[in-house]
Amino acid sequence: MLKKSNRIGRNKDFDRAFKLGQSFYDKILGLKTVENGLAVSRLGILVSTKVSKRAVDRNLIKRQIRAIVKNEWSNLKDGKDLVIITLPLILDKSFEEIQKTVQKALKKLNLYK
């Protein structure tokens, strides 16, 4: 679990990422990033009921994405808000496929140090 200071919690922060952020989309997920003006980076994960009606499935996806980002966290630039948006095809993918897609998105948006 990421520290509270590393999580996006307010709707206005999510809205700001959607309006002003750079984006990367794949078949299974999207990533939006924007400068946050803070000394730390923050993460937000969106898994809607369109992905799955079952909360168990949505929570599993969130846990997997958190684990992937936690492993990459020390290699990421500071001062960024990251919002990961999941798409329905993510349910059929393995952990390794999700990990490769997240890493590809982070690399494409130049978020590594």
Residue, then its C-alpha position, 0 to 999 in steps of 0.5 A: m500500500l502506498k502512503k497517504s501522501n502518495r495517493i490522489g484522493r480528491n475529485k478535483d485532482f482527478d479532473r485536473a489530470f483529465k483536463l491538463g494531463q498527457s495520456f497514453y492508452d492501450k487496449i487494457l488501460g490508460l495512463k494520464t499524468v500531470e505536474n502536481g507542484l508537490a515534492v512527491s508523486r501521487l497515484g490514482i486508480l480508476v476501475s469502473t463498474k463497466v470493467s466488472k460488476r463484481a467488486v471482487d474483480r475490481n479490487l483484484i485489478k486495483r491490488q495488481i496495479r498497486a503492486i506493479v506501481k509500488n515496484e516501479w515507484s523508486n524509479l519514477k520522477d517526483g512531482k507528478d500525478l498519475v491516474i491509471i484508467t482500466l478498460p474492460l479487456i483487463l479482466d482477461k489479462s495475466f499479471e505479467e501482461i498488465q505489468k508490461t503494459v504499465q511499464k510501457a505506459l510509464k516509459k512512453l510518457n517519460l516518467y522514469k528518472 
